[in-house]
Amino acid sequence: MTRFPDDVPVLTDGVVTLRAHRPTDLDAMVEQCRDAAMLRFTTVPSPYGRADAEDFLERTARDWESPSPTALRTWAISTERLDFCGSVDYRPDGSGTASIGFGLHPAARGEGLMTRAVALALDHAFAQEIEVMYWRAVVGNWASRKTVWRNGFRYDGTAPRIITQRGESTDGWTASLRHTDPREPCEPWQGPSPS
């Protein structure tokens, strides 16, 4: 049985480290989830308070300790400069596919950290017999789309009302990556400058 946080695998590329969430992350989690971009592009509750962050931490611990093949695998993102930069997770469906999700604290944006964090999460997922990883995001979330594009995801299209945010359905972009696909852009960039 996996024990949280002791048995959560620590993943690093030497710049970004994925680790178990800690109670000391709670204040920064609240700051992140009150950010305008997080509210626009994710499904976090609004208003977001400390009790929401505590609930997230409890659910994360339960998922890591669960033997279920569909339990979420969620990490906090750390760097030498910032102990908490955000979170990344993947959600297995129990049949060899999963979907990835992520969000960065405003203080960590613009440095390419999420591209690195997603790469680490993908490495772990594919080593755990995930064969296809899916991504979806609210239409207009170019930062998220750039992150998965850089990791080799192929854009699959726009799906109507595929994402539910706080009781409202909205159109979403979708993309996918097979475990055998190269982990670099596989098609020309179709949006604003990817710098």
Secondary structure, 3 states (H helix, E strand, C coil): CCCCCCCCCCEECCCCEEECCCHHHHHHHHHHHCCHHHHHHCCCCCCCCHHHHHHHHHHHHHHHHCCCCCCCEEEEEECCCCCCCEEEEEEECCCCEEEEEEEECHHHCCCCHHHHHHHHHHHHHHHCCCCEEEEEEECCCHHHHHHHHHCCCEEEEEEEEEEEECCEEEEEEEEEEECCCCCCCCCCCCCCCCC
